[in-house]
Amino acid sequence: MEENIFTPRTDLSQLHDAVMKMRAEIGKVIVGQEQMVKLIVAALLADGHVLIEGVPGVAKTLTARLVAKCIALHFSRVQFTPDLMPSDVLGTSIFNPKEGGFQFKRGPIFGNIVLVDEINRAPAKTQAALFEVMEEKQVTVDGYSHIMERPFMVLATQNPVEQEGTYRLPEAQLDRFLFKISVPYPTEDEEVRILSRFHQATSEDIIANMEEVLTGHHISELRKQVRQVLIEEKLLQFIAKLVTSTRSHKSIYLGASPRASLAIMMAAKAIAAMQGRDFVTPDDIIEIATPVLRHRIMLTPEKEMEGATEDDVIKDIIHSLEIPR
């Protein structure tokens, strides 16, 4: 009798190896913060942007630099400040007297991996300058559209506790981020490892010895593989039920949009592919539900006064649903 041997429908060995090498290279510098690194890599594979929130000094900016260092791509950084104008981010047309016409000078947003540091320090009009480029991967200036080079990813950071001189991010902009990652303090053991690692060498010394793992072409190929990961109909229904529950929950004033459903689906596919599977499981969806939804819902004032967080309410919703098996 012939044995029934299971063969994966999509060969994800190259993707799995690339992800492991990338996380290993980042791990040469970053101590701990495995979940942050994992979600950033997942967002890269799912063609999404990431908002990283944490107090100063927990390696938010450094991690963004390391992601770009692992990939042979152009890294660009924009430090958001209260006096920053949209043209300082997107670019502007400058008159060229030699040619007798205007030429577009590209701004720092034109990169593959773009770090927007302290995104909530710029006013609403400057934050709104990111709307088009984050969603449509293009910039329109003076009636002309400029297409971004692929892959294109925005990594934004913000400080959750400092309110002076900051501006609340518009909901429309928050919705364009695939994940909002909350970065915790390191544990005491991790703190000791940080001190041990850097008491003789600086981070710049270690970064200089990092190897490039992927190219832009490789990223495009891996993204195609992620899109081919299978997800069963019952899991699509589970995602839809999870997202629609945020719109009718008594503790939520503003629920998640259909973009959240698509984000959960793509992120779950990326997580599955990173683990070498060509199919999504309920655990994949549950794992990424909180970072996908926490910035897309708004709690009622009463719930906020009770000290509840978005994460608490999302966990309550997940526990109330029947998990498909």
Buried (B, 14 or more C-beta within 10 A) or exposed (E): EEEEEEEEEBEBEEBBEBBEBBBEBBBBBBBBBEBBBBBBBBBBBBBBBBBBBBEEEBBBBBBBBBBBBBBBBEBBBBEBBEEBEBBBBBBBBEEEEEEEEEEBEBBBBBBBBBBBBBBBBBBEEBBBBBEBBBBEBEBEBEEEEBEBEBBBBBBBBBBEEEEEEBBEBBEEBBBBBBBBBBBEEBEEEBEEBBEEBBEEEEBEEBBEEBEEBBEBEBBEBBBEBBBEBEBEEEBBEBBBEBBBBBEEBEBBEEBBBEBBBBBBBBBBBBBBBBEBBBBBBBEBBBBBBBBBBBBBBBBBEEBBEEEBEBEBBBBEBBEEEEEBE
